[in-house]
Amino acid sequence: MVALEQRFGPLDWRLANSHAIYWAAQGLEFATGHERLMCRRAVYQPLVLSVFNGRLTGDIDARQWQTAPNLDLALPAAGFLLDTYRDHPSATMKMVSQRFLSQAVHDVYRDGRADEARQLFAHLTALSSAPDRQPSFEDVIKNPRQSYE
């Protein structure tokens, strides 16, 4: 658990996604070939969900709680997605990475973390195979769901 938090950041262990990341990461140590991609997916899917909904907030004792974003995971999640794309390139993996990055740029920027948002945007633009049709940073902030290619 400590190793995962050192790699990705603070995980809220009261939520199921943190446990899903843990167990899938255990499989990564042993998986090869296609199984490795399946384990990486089993890590990045709950990791991405945790960026947008991975923190429990509210008054637990009063049974009034909700989930909130855990944006501290955004940069490490981006790195994991990009490593997965590099190791297992496909149009689908590229699209998953682009959609995550565009939403993360938007959300991280709105949280007042402009430097982190620009780092995420740099990852997003690095994925583009059509630099002439690339959105600007401001475009992504305004509309993170736009198409990139």
C-alpha positions as CSV (number, residue, x, y, z in Angstrom):
1,M,0.0,0.0,0.0
2,V,2.8,2.3,0.8
3,A,4.5,1.6,-2.5
4,L,1.3,2.5,-4.4
5,E,0.9,5.7,-2.5
6,Q,4.5,6.6,-3.3
7,R,3.9,5.9,-6.9
8,F,0.4,7.4,-7.4
9,G,-0.2,9.7,-4.4
10,P,-2.8,9.5,-1.6
11,L,-5.4,6.8,-2.1
12,D,-8.5,6.8,0.0
13,W,-8.6,3.2,1.3
14,R,-12.2,3.6,2.4
15,L,-13.2,3.4,-1.3
16,A,-13.3,0.3,-3.4
17,N,-11.2,1.8,-6.3
18,S,-8.1,2.0,-4.1
19,H,-8.4,-1.7,-3.3
20,A,-8.9,-2.5,-7.0
21,I,-5.7,-0.6,-7.8
22,Y,-3.9,-2.5,-5.1
23,W,-4.9,-6.0,-6.3
24,A,-4.4,-5.3,-10.0
25,A,-0.9,-3.8,-9.2
26,Q,-0.1,-7.1,-7.5
27,G,-0.8,-8.9,-10.8
28,L,1.4,-6.5,-12.7
29,E,4.4,-8.1,-11.0
30,F,3.8,-11.4,-12.6
31,A,1.8,-10.7,-15.8
32,T,3.4,-11.0,-19.3
33,G,2.1,-10.4,-22.8
34,H,-1.6,-9.7,-23.1
35,E,-2.2,-10.4,-19.4
36,R,0.1,-7.5,-18.7
37,L,-2.2,-5.2,-20.7
38,M,-5.2,-6.6,-18.8
39,C,-3.5,-5.9,-15.5
40,R,-2.6,-2.4,-16.6
41,R,-6.2,-1.7,-17.6
42,A,-7.3,-3.1,-14.2
43,V,-5.0,-0.5,-12.6
44,Y,-5.7,2.6,-14.8
45,Q,-9.5,2.3,-14.8
46,P,-10.0,2.6,-11.1
47,L,-7.1,5.1,-11.0
48,V,-8.8,7.4,-13.5
49,L,-12.1,7.0,-11.5
50,S,-10.2,7.9,-8.4
51,V,-8.9,11.1,-9.9
52,F,-12.5,12.3,-10.5
53,N,-14.2,10.6,-7.5
54,G,-11.6,9.1,-5.2
55,R,-11.9,11.0,-1.9
56,L,-14.5,10.5,0.7
57,T,-15.7,13.8,2.3
58,G,-18.4,14.8,4.7
59,D,-19.3,13.7,8.2
60,I,-18.9,9.9,8.4
61,D,-20.3,9.7,12.0
62,A,-23.5,11.5,10.9
63,R,-23.7,9.2,7.8
64,Q,-23.5,12.2,5.5
65,W,-20.8,11.7,3.0
66,Q,-20.0,11.9,-0.7
67,T,-17.1,11.4,-2.9
68,A,-15.0,14.2,-4.3
69,P,-12.1,14.5,-6.8
70,N,-8.7,13.4,-5.7
71,L,-6.7,15.6,-8.1
72,D,-3.4,14.7,-6.4
73,L,-3.6,11.5,-8.5
74,A,-3.9,13.3,-11.9
75,L,-0.3,13.6,-12.9
76,P,0.7,10.1,-11.8
77,A,-2.4,8.7,-13.5
78,A,-1.4,10.5,-16.7
79,G,2.0,8.9,-16.5
80,F,0.6,5.5,-16.0
81,L,-1.8,5.9,-18.9
82,L,1.0,7.2,-21.2
83,D,3.3,4.3,-20.2
84,T,0.5,1.9,-21.0
85,Y,0.0,3.5,-24.4
86,R,3.7,3.4,-25.1
87,D,3.9,-0.3,-24.2
88,H,0.6,-1.3,-25.8
89,P,-0.1,1.3,-28.6
90,S,-3.6,1.3,-30.0
91,A,-6.1,3.8,-31.2
92,T,-8.3,2.9,-28.2
93,M,-5.5,3.5,-25.7
94,K,-4.7,6.8,-27.4
95,M,-8.3,7.9,-27.2
96,V,-8.6,6.8,-23.5
97,S,-5.4,8.8,-22.7
98,Q,-6.6,11.9,-24.6
99,R,-10.1,11.9,-23.0
100,F,-8.6,11.5,-19.5
101,L,-6.0,14.2,-20.1
102,S,-8.4,16.7,-21.5
103,Q,-10.8,16.3,-18.5
104,A,-7.9,16.3,-16.1
105,V,-6.5,19.5,-17.6
106,H,-9.9,21.2,-17.1
107,D,-10.5,19.9,-13.6
108,V,-7.0,20.6,-12.3
109,Y,-7.0,24.1,-13.7
110,R,-10.4,24.8,-12.1
111,D,-8.9,23.7,-8.8
112,G,-6.3,26.4,-9.1
113,R,-3.4,24.2,-10.1
114,A,-2.4,26.0,-13.3
115,D,1.2,24.5,-13.4
116,E,-0.1,20.9,-13.1
117,A,-2.8,21.6,-15.7
118,R,-0.1,22.8,-18.1
119,Q,2.0,19.7,-17.5
120,L,-1.1,17.6,-18.3
121,F,-1.7,19.7,-21.4
122,A,1.8,19.0,-22.5
123,H,1.1,15.3,-22.3
124,L,-2.1,15.8,-24.3
125,T,-0.4,17.7,-27.1
126,A,2.4,15.1,-27.2
127,L,-0.2,12.5,-28.2
128,S,-1.5,14.5,-31.2
129,S,-0.7,13.2,-34.6
130,A,-2.1,16.4,-36.2
131,P,-0.4,19.4,-34.6
132,D,-2.2,21.8,-37.0
133,R,-5.6,20.7,-35.5
134,Q,-4.5,20.8,-31.9
135,P,-6.7,22.7,-29.4
136,S,-5.1,25.5,-27.3
137,F,-4.8,25.2,-23.6
138,E,-7.7,27.7,-23.3
139,D,-9.8,25.6,-25.6
140,V,-9.4,22.6,-23.4
141,I,-10.2,24.6,-20.3
142,K,-13.4,25.8,-21.9
143,N,-14.5,22.5,-23.4
144,P,-12.6,19.4,-22.3
145,R,-14.9,17.0,-24.3
146,Q,-13.9,18.3,-27.8
147,S,-12.5,15.9,-30.4
148,Y,-8.7,15.9,-31.0
149,E,-8.5,13.9,-34.3
